[in-house]
Amino acid sequence: MTLFSNVGIYVDRDRSGRFDDWLAHLESVLVLGDFEKSRKIILLRFKFYGEAADEFDNFKLENPISAQIYEDQI
């Protein structure tokens, strides 16, 4: 979990840089931590803030089938 705390919160490209670079860093930390898939999803949402969090939450609202799969993982 110590490595996870080193991953910054993703807000938007202007403040947090490229999403794909940030996500690659987060994924490497989650792999090293050997987290279960459902735990990875929860931790991913935990690292979103502002616009990024809004987009993630809107995705769940606008895509009920995918959102149900997400909810099943929690």
C-alpha positions, 0 to 999 in steps of 0.5 A: 500500500505504500507504493499506492500512496506514491501515485498522485490523484488524477484530476485532468491533463493540465494538472496531472499530465497524460492519462496514459502515463499516469495509468501505466504508473498506477497499473504497475503499482497495482500489479506489484501489490498483487491486488484482486481485480475488484480491489483494483477498480476501487483503488482506481476510483479512489485516485480520481478527483474533480473532472476525472471523478465526474467522468468516471461517475458519468460513465457509470450513469450513462452505461448501465450495463458496464456500470453493473459489471463495475458494481459487481466487482466491488 
